[in-house]
């Protein structure tokens, strides 16, 4: 029997033991899962209401497009700082208290946007809203922590899809509202949504015990230590960066492509393409469910293969509207299931540092998204749509190559088959990985192996005729790690 990977199948015993020792923690019910999803969707809209109404805002404030664009820039800078300095607090403070404090701050600040007449003050408020609106990134590891192992992928997938849903819905809704009313009306709507989300969380969000006793300075130092010491985190960050760069490249250049011949659509029609993205993103819990069954490592492969296919479709049939619709749907779906699966790999690796792992991952994604946006715009300007999609395809193929370069049980980036082993067997396994299996029978066998090794029986069998391939691999891994 070979050793199944925790990344290929079920969550590791690190998570299971953590769940067992935290039996007093609240259970993630479907209602609570949907509450998190609703609140995450609402909070993320605060950084995106302005996207589709910048022209109207520039006219009202009497400034140039480059000046009004500072709203998005400063909101983005604030969000990046919030990811780095606020999101890790989820490992230090009560998640309920932290989430509610940030929601109250966002709600109060969003009220001021309804009447501020000065652009510099408006931009400053957007900066602080960006910092506080990282609530969804705090919720993701909390949901992973509360969800039972067999439902973790599906639960996390719902939250991740709600985050992207909020991004796309806010753009479509703000454009629609501004088309028929004054642009500030969308901020009135945003205030109401923030208030409802905050009050709902206040009454329904249960108290969640703090997992770590750590100072803020130690917390921030540990971010760097995690990044340089955890190979899986490095791999997830790099491949996720390539993937998100391709995603932002596509949605940036799609606006230019649809506004040019042969389409020549106006901004309102282009904004409606966000509905296609909503459909693709709403399907991401399916990817989470697949991850629960087959493991996140396999789901990432599936996601990036579909990702590559979507760019190929967009390149070959660049002037066909149906092909663009199919490609956009497939691209969003692929990006979402890959992102959910990568998150599950981090959460399994860092059961007591999930917020920090999420912070590192999202900061890298964020920076890569900025690069993808700028690179895509430049390439499109000089070489057109097909070349830009070719760059996106290159990003995805690079991500897939890096993902395949290190299989789940390996210590480094040398494929197991190059060592003479099977592709899923490597040497990067810990004693916490023993109960990861693909089914109940395998889990029972793995638990028996774990007990044997810890008591010395596994060592005796390794010297005798009853040795199994899985036992030998795990024992060799333990010896190497020690």
C-alpha positions as CSV (number, residue, x, y, z in Angstrom):
1,X,0.0,0.0,0.0
2,X,1.3,3.4,-1.0
3,X,1.0,6.5,1.2
4,X,-1.9,8.7,0.1
5,X,-1.1,12.4,0.2
6,X,-2.9,14.8,2.4
7,X,-2.9,17.1,-0.6
8,X,-4.3,14.4,-2.8
9,X,-7.1,13.4,-0.5
10,X,-8.5,13.9,2.9
11,X,-7.3,16.6,5.4
12,X,-4.3,15.7,7.5
13,X,-4.5,14.5,11.0
14,X,-3.0,17.8,12.1
15,X,-6.4,19.2,11.3
16,X,-8.2,16.3,12.8
17,X,-6.3,16.4,16.0
18,X,-6.9,20.2,16.1
19,X,-10.6,19.6,15.6
20,X,-10.6,17.0,18.3
21,X,-8.8,19.2,20.9
22,X,-11.2,22.1,20.0
23,X,-14.4,20.3,20.5
24,X,-15.9,23.3,22.3
25,X,-15.5,25.4,19.2
26,X,-18.8,26.3,17.4
27,X,-19.9,24.1,14.5
28,X,-20.1,25.5,11.0
29,X,-23.8,25.1,10.2
30,X,-25.1,25.8,6.7
31,X,-26.8,29.0,8.1
32,X,-23.5,30.2,9.5
33,X,-21.7,29.3,6.3
34,X,-24.1,31.4,4.3
35,X,-23.9,34.2,6.9
36,X,-20.1,34.4,6.3
37,X,-20.7,34.3,2.6
38,X,-23.2,37.2,2.7
39,X,-21.0,39.3,4.9
40,X,-17.9,38.6,2.8
41,X,-19.8,39.6,-0.4
42,X,-21.1,42.8,1.1
43,X,-17.7,43.8,2.6
44,X,-15.8,43.3,-0.7
45,X,-18.2,45.6,-2.6
46,X,-16.9,48.6,-0.6
47,X,-13.7,48.6,-2.6
48,X,-15.4,48.3,-6.0
49,X,-18.4,50.6,-6.1
50,X,-16.4,53.3,-7.9
51,X,-15.1,51.0,-10.7
52,X,-17.9,51.6,-13.2
53,X,-18.8,55.2,-12.3
54,X,-15.4,57.0,-12.4
55,X,-16.5,59.1,-15.4
56,X,-19.5,60.5,-13.6
57,X,-17.4,61.1,-10.5
58,X,-14.8,62.9,-12.5
59,X,-17.4,65.2,-13.9
60,X,-19.0,65.9,-10.5
61,X,-15.7,66.7,-8.8
62,X,-14.5,68.6,-11.9
63,X,-11.2,66.7,-12.2
64,X,-9.4,64.7,-14.9
65,X,-9.6,61.0,-15.3
66,X,-6.1,60.5,-13.9
67,X,-7.0,62.4,-10.7
68,X,-10.3,60.5,-10.1
69,X,-8.4,57.2,-10.7
70,X,-6.6,57.9,-7.4
71,X,-9.8,56.7,-5.6
72,X,-9.1,53.1,-6.9
73,X,-5.4,53.4,-6.4
74,X,-5.6,54.5,-2.7
75,X,-8.3,52.0,-1.9
76,X,-6.1,49.3,-3.4
77,X,-3.0,50.5,-1.4
78,X,-5.1,50.4,1.8
79,X,-6.4,46.9,1.0
80,X,-2.8,45.7,0.5
81,X,-1.7,47.2,3.8
82,X,-4.7,45.7,5.5
83,X,-3.9,42.2,4.1
84,X,-0.3,42.5,5.5
85,X,-0.9,44.1,8.9
86,X,-4.6,43.3,9.8
87,X,-5.4,39.9,8.4
88,X,-2.8,38.0,10.5
89,X,-4.6,39.3,13.6
90,X,-7.1,36.5,13.0
91,X,-4.5,34.2,14.6
92,X,-4.2,36.4,17.6
93,X,-7.5,38.0,18.5
94,X,-11.1,36.6,18.8
95,X,-12.3,36.4,15.2
96,X,-15.8,37.6,16.2
97,X,-14.4,40.7,17.9
98,X,-12.0,41.5,15.1
99,X,-14.6,41.0,12.3
100,X,-17.2,43.2,14.1
101,X,-14.7,46.0,14.8
102,X,-13.7,46.1,11.2
103,X,-17.3,45.9,9.9
104,X,-18.3,48.8,12.2
105,X,-15.3,50.9,10.9
106,X,-16.3,50.2,7.3
107,X,-19.9,51.1,7.9
108,X,-19.1,54.4,9.6
109,X,-16.6,55.4,6.9
110,X,-19.0,54.4,4.1
111,X,-21.6,56.8,5.5
112,X,-19.1,59.7,5.1
113,X,-18.8,58.9,1.4
114,X,-22.4,59.8,0.9
115,X,-21.9,63.5,1.4
116,X,-18.1,64.4,1.3
117,X,-17.7,67.2,-1.3
118,X,-13.9,67.3,-1.4
119,X,-12.0,64.8,-3.5
120,X,-8.8,64.6,-1.3
121,X,-11.0,63.7,1.7
122,X,-13.0,61.3,-0.4
123,X,-9.8,59.6,-1.5
124,X,-8.4,59.5,2.1
125,X,-11.6,57.8,3.3
126,X,-11.4,55.2,0.5
127,X,-7.9,54.4,1.7
128,X,-9.0,53.6,5.2
129,X,-12.0,51.7,3.9
130,X,-9.6,49.6,1.9
131,X,-7.6,48.8,5.0
132,X,-10.7,47.8,7.0
133,X,-12.4,45.9,4.2
134,X,-10.1,42.9,4.5
135,X,-12.9,41.2,6.6
136,X,-13.5,38.5,3.9
137,X,-9.8,37.4,4.0
138,X,-10.2,37.0,7.8
139,X,-13.4,35.0,7.3
140,X,-11.8,32.4,4.9
141,X,-9.5,30.8,7.5
142,X,-12.1,31.0,10.2
143,X,-14.5,29.0,8.0
144,X,-11.8,26.5,7.2
145,X,-11.2,26.2,11.0
146,X,-14.8,25.6,11.9
147,X,-15.8,23.4,9.0
148,X,-15.6,19.6,9.5
149,X,-12.7,18.1,7.4
150,X,-15.0,16.3,5.0
151,X,-16.8,19.6,4.2
152,X,-14.0,22.0,4.4
153,X,-13.4,22.5,0.6
154,X,-17.1,23.1,-0.1
155,X,-17.4,25.6,2.8
156,X,-14.3,27.5,1.8
157,X,-15.4,27.5,-1.8
158,X,-18.6,29.2,-0.9
159,X,-16.8,32.1,0.8
160,X,-14.2,32.5,-2.0
161,X,-17.0,32.6,-4.6
162,X,-18.9,35.2,-2.6
163,X,-15.8,37.4,-2.5
164,X,-15.5,37.4,-6.3
165,X,-19.2,37.6,-6.6
166,X,-19.1,40.9,-4.6
167,X,-16.4,42.3,-6.9
168,X,-18.4,41.6,-10.0
169,X,-21.9,42.5,-8.7
170,X,-20.7,45.8,-7.4
171,X,-19.4,46.8,-10.8
172,X,-22.5,45.8,-12.6
173,X,-24.9,47.3,-10.0
174,X,-23.0,50.6,-9.7
175,X,-23.0,51.0,-13.5
176,X,-26.7,50.3,-13.7
177,X,-27.6,52.6,-10.8
178,X,-25.4,55.4,-12.1
179,X,-27.0,55.1,-15.6
180,X,-30.4,56.1,-14.2
181,X,-29.7,58.1,-11.0
182,X,-27.0,60.2,-9.4
183,X,-23.7,58.4,-8.7
184,X,-23.9,58.8,-4.9
185,X,-27.0,56.6,-4.8
186,X,-24.8,53.5,-5.0
187,X,-23.0,54.6,-1.8
188,X,-26.4,54.9,-0.1
189,X,-27.1,51.3,-1.1
190,X,-23.6,50.3,0.1
191,X,-24.2,51.9,3.5
192,X,-27.4,50.0,4.0
193,X,-25.8,46.7,3.0
194,X,-22.9,47.3,5.4
195,X,-25.3,48.1,8.3
196,X,-27.4,44.9,7.6
197,X,-24.3,42.8,7.4
198,X,-22.8,44.2,10.6
199,X,-26.0,43.8,12.6
200,X,-26.5,40.3,11.4
201,X,-23.0,39.3,12.3
202,X,-23.4,41.0,15.7
203,X,-26.3,38.8,16.6
204,X,-25.6,35.5,14.8
205,X,-21.8,35.2,14.7
206,X,-20.8,32.9,17.6
207,X,-17.8,33.4,19.9
208,X,-14.7,31.6,18.6
209,X,-11.8,30.9,21.0
210,X,-8.4,32.3,20.2
211,X,-5.9,29.6,19.1
212,X,-2.6,31.4,19.8
213,X,-1.1,33.4,22.6
214,X,1.3,35.6,20.7
215,X,2.3,39.2,20.6
216,X,1.8,41.3,17.5
217,X,5.5,41.7,16.9
218,X,6.0,37.9,17.1
219,X,3.0,37.6,14.8
220,X,4.6,39.8,12.1
221,X,8.0,38.1,12.4
222,X,6.4,34.7,11.9
223,X,5.1,35.8,8.5
224,X,8.6,35.9,7.1
225,X,9.5,32.7,8.8
226,X,6.5,30.9,7.3
227,X,7.3,32.2,3.9
228,X,10.9,31.0,3.9
229,X,10.4,27.8,5.7
230,X,7.2,26.3,4.2
231,X,7.7,24.9,0.7
232,X,4.0,24.3,0.1
233,X,3.3,28.0,0.9
234,X,6.0,29.1,-1.5
235,X,4.6,26.9,-4.2
236,X,1.0,28.0,-3.7
237,X,2.0,31.7,-3.6
238,X,4.0,31.4,-6.9
239,X,1.5,29.4,-8.9
240,X,-1.4,31.5,-7.5
241,X,0.4,34.7,-8.5
242,X,0.8,33.5,-12.1
243,X,-2.9,32.5,-12.1
244,X,-4.2,35.7,-10.7
245,X,-2.0,37.7,-13.1
246,X,-3.6,35.9,-16.0
247,X,-7.1,36.6,-14.5
248,X,-6.6,40.4,-14.1
249,X,-4.9,40.5,-17.6
250,X,-8.0,39.0,-19.2
251,X,-10.6,41.3,-17.5
252,X,-8.5,44.4,-18.1
253,X,-8.0,43.7,-21.8
254,X,-11.6,42.4,-22.3
255,X,-12.8,46.0,-21.8
256,X,-10.5,47.3,-24.6
257,X,-11.3,44.3,-26.9
258,X,-15.1,44.7,-26.6
259,X,-14.8,48.5,-27.1
260,X,-13.0,48.1,-30.4
261,X,-14.0,46.7,-33.7
262,X,-15.8,44.5,-34.5
263,X,-17.8,44.8,-31.3
264,X,-17.6,48.5,-30.3
265,X,-19.8,48.0,-27.3
266,X,-20.4,50.9,-24.8
267,X,-19.4,50.7,-21.2
268,X,-22.8,49.6,-20.0
269,X,-22.8,46.6,-22.3
270,X,-19.2,45.8,-21.4
271,X,-20.2,45.9,-17.7
272,X,-22.8,43.3,-18.3
273,X,-20.1,40.8,-19.1
274,X,-19.5,40.7,-15.4
275,X,-22.6,38.5,-15.2
276,X,-20.7,35.9,-17.1
277,X,-18.0,36.0,-14.5
278,X,-20.7,35.8,-11.8
279,X,-21.9,32.5,-13.3
280,X,-18.4,31.0,-13.5
281,X,-17.5,32.1,-10.0
282,X,-20.8,30.9,-8.5
283,X,-19.8,27.4,-9.6
284,X,-16.6,27.4,-7.5
285,X,-18.2,25.4,-4.6
286,X,-18.2,22.5,-7.0
287,X,-14.4,22.7,-7.1
288,X,-14.4,22.8,-3.3
289,X,-16.5,19.6,-3.2
290,X,-14.1,17.9,-5.7
291,X,-11.3,18.9,-3.5
292,X,-13.0,17.2,-0.5
293,X,-13.2,14.0,-2.6
294,X,-10.0,13.9,-4.6
295,X,-7.8,16.3,-2.8
296,X,-6.7,19.9,-3.6
297,X,-3.5,19.0,-5.5
298,X,-5.6,17.2,-8.2
299,X,-8.1,20.1,-8.3
300,X,-5.3,22.6,-8.9
301,X,-4.2,20.6,-11.9
302,X,-7.8,20.5,-13.2
303,X,-8.2,24.2,-12.7
304,X,-5.1,25.2,-14.6
305,X,-5.8,22.9,-17.5
306,X,-9.2,24.5,-17.9
307,X,-7.6,27.9,-17.4
308,X,-5.2,27.1,-20.4
309,X,-8.1,25.8,-22.5
310,X,-10.0,29.1,-21.9
311,X,-7.1,31.2,-23.2
312,X,-6.7,29.0,-26.2
313,X,-10.4,29.5,-27.0
314,X,-10.1,33.2,-26.6
315,X,-7.1,33.3,-28.9
316,X,-8.4,31.1,-31.7
317,X,-11.9,32.6,-31.9
318,X,-11.1,36.2,-30.8
319,X,-13.8,37.8,-32.9
320,X,-16.6,35.4,-32.0
321,X,-18.9,36.6,-29.2
322,X,-20.0,33.1,-28.2
323,X,-16.3,32.1,-27.8
324,X,-15.6,35.1,-25.6
325,X,-18.6,34.2,-23.4
326,X,-17.6,30.6,-23.1
327,X,-13.9,31.5,-22.5
328,X,-14.8,34.1,-19.8
329,X,-17.1,31.6,-18.0
330,X,-14.5,28.8,-18.2
331,X,-11.6,31.1,-17.1
332,X,-13.5,32.4,-14.0
333,X,-14.6,28.9,-13.0
334,X,-11.0,27.6,-13.4
335,X,-9.5,30.4,-11.4
336,X,-11.9,29.9,-8.6
337,X,-11.5,26.2,-8.1
338,X,-7.7,26.5,-8.3
339,X,-7.7,29.3,-5.7
340,X,-10.0,27.3,-3.4
341,X,-7.8,24.2,-3.7
342,X,-4.6,26.2,-3.1
343,X,-6.2,27.7,0.0
344,X,-7.1,24.2,1.3
345,X,-3.4,23.2,0.9
346,X,-2.3,26.1,3.1
347,X,-5.0,25.5,5.7
348,X,-4.0,21.8,6.0
349,X,-0.4,22.8,6.3
350,X,-0.9,25.6,8.9
351,X,-3.8,24.6,11.2
352,X,-2.8,27.2,13.9
353,X,-1.6,29.9,11.4
354,X,-4.3,30.0,8.8
355,X,-4.8,33.7,8.9
356,X,-1.1,34.3,8.4
357,X,-1.0,31.8,5.5
358,X,-4.0,33.6,4.0
359,X,-2.4,37.0,4.4
360,X,0.8,35.9,2.7
361,X,-1.1,34.2,-0.2
362,X,-3.3,37.2,-0.8
363,X,-0.5,39.8,-0.7
364,X,1.4,37.9,-3.3
365,X,-1.8,37.4,-5.4
366,X,-2.5,41.1,-5.1
367,X,0.9,42.2,-6.3
368,X,0.7,39.7,-9.2
369,X,-2.7,41.0,-10.1
370,X,-1.3,44.5,-10.4
371,X,1.5,43.3,-12.7
372,X,-1.0,41.3,-14.8
373,X,-3.2,44.4,-15.2
374,X,-0.4,46.7,-16.3
375,X,1.4,44.1,-18.5
376,X,-1.9,43.1,-20.2
377,X,-2.7,46.8,-21.0
378,X,0.8,47.4,-22.5
379,X,0.8,44.2,-24.6
380,X,-2.7,44.9,-25.9
381,X,-1.8,48.5,-26.8
382,X,1.1,47.4,-29.0
383,X,0.2,43.9,-30.1
384,X,-3.5,43.4,-29.7
385,X,-5.9,40.8,-28.2
386,X,-4.4,37.6,-29.4
387,X,-0.9,38.4,-28.1
388,X,-2.3,39.5,-24.8
389,X,-4.1,36.2,-24.5
390,X,-0.9,34.4,-25.4
391,X,0.8,36.1,-22.5
392,X,-2.0,35.0,-20.2
393,X,-1.6,31.4,-21.5
394,X,2.1,31.7,-20.8
395,X,1.3,32.7,-17.2
396,X,-1.0,29.7,-16.8
397,X,1.5,27.2,-18.3
398,X,4.2,28.5,-16.0
399,X,1.9,28.0,-13.0
400,X,1.0,24.5,-14.1
401,X,4.7,23.6,-14.6
402,X,5.6,24.8,-11.1
403,X,2.7,22.9,-9.6
404,X,3.7,19.7,-11.2
405,X,7.4,20.2,-10.3
406,X,6.6,19.4,-6.7
407,X,4.1,16.7,-5.9
408,X,2.4,16.6,-2.5
409,X,4.8,14.4,-0.5
410,X,8.1,15.9,-1.8
411,X,10.5,17.9,0.3
412,X,11.7,20.0,-2.6
413,X,10.9,20.8,-6.3
414,X,12.2,17.5,-7.7
415,X,9.4,15.2,-9.1
416,X,9.1,11.9,-7.4
417,X,9.3,9.9,-10.6
418,X,12.8,11.4,-11.2
419,X,13.9,9.7,-8.1
420,X,12.6,6.3,-9.3
421,X,9.3,6.6,-7.3
422,X,5.7,6.9,-8.3
423,X,4.5,10.3,-9.2
424,X,2.4,10.8,-6.0
425,X,5.1,9.5,-3.6
426,X,7.8,11.8,-2.4
427,X,9.6,12.3,0.9
428,X,8.0,15.5,2.3
429,X,5.7,13.9,4.9
430,X,5.3,14.4,8.6
431,X,3.8,12.3,11.4
432,X,0.8,14.6,11.2
433,X,0.1,13.3,7.6
434,X,-0.5,9.7,8.5
435,X,-4.3,9.7,8.6
436,X,-4.7,11.4,5.2
437,X,-6.5,8.9,2.9
438,X,-8.8,8.6,0.0
439,X,-11.5,6.7,1.9
440,X,-12.5,5.1,5.2
441,X,-10.6,1.9,4.5
442,X,-7.4,3.7,3.7
443,X,-7.8,5.9,6.8
444,X,-8.0,2.9,9.0
445,X,-4.9,1.4,7.5
446,X,-3.0,4.7,7.8
447,X,-4.0,5.1,11.4
448,X,-2.8,1.6,12.1
449,X,0.5,2.4,10.4
450,X,0.8,5.6,12.4
451,X,0.3,3.7,15.7
452,X,2.8,1.0,14.6
453,X,5.5,3.5,13.7
454,X,5.0,5.5,16.9
455,X,5.2,2.4,19.0
456,X,8.1,0.8,17.1
457,X,6.1,-1.9,15.5
458,X,6.4,-0.2,12.1
459,X,10.2,-0.3,12.4
460,X,10.1,-4.0,13.2
461,X,7.9,-4.7,10.2
462,X,10.2,-2.6,8.0
463,X,13.0,-5.1,8.9
464,X,10.8,-8.1,8.2
465,X,8.8,-9.6,5.4
466,X,5.5,-7.8,6.3
467,X,6.8,-4.4,5.3
468,X,4.6,-2.3,3.1
469,X,5.7,0.3,0.6
470,X,3.7,3.0,2.5
471,X,5.4,2.1,5.8
472,X,8.8,2.3,4.3
473,X,8.1,5.7,2.7
474,X,6.7,7.2,5.8
475,X,9.5,5.9,8.0
476,X,12.1,7.2,5.6
477,X,10.4,10.6,5.6
478,X,10.4,10.8,9.4
479,X,14.0,9.9,9.5
480,X,14.9,12.6,7.0
481,X,12.8,15.2,8.6
482,X,14.4,14.5,12.0
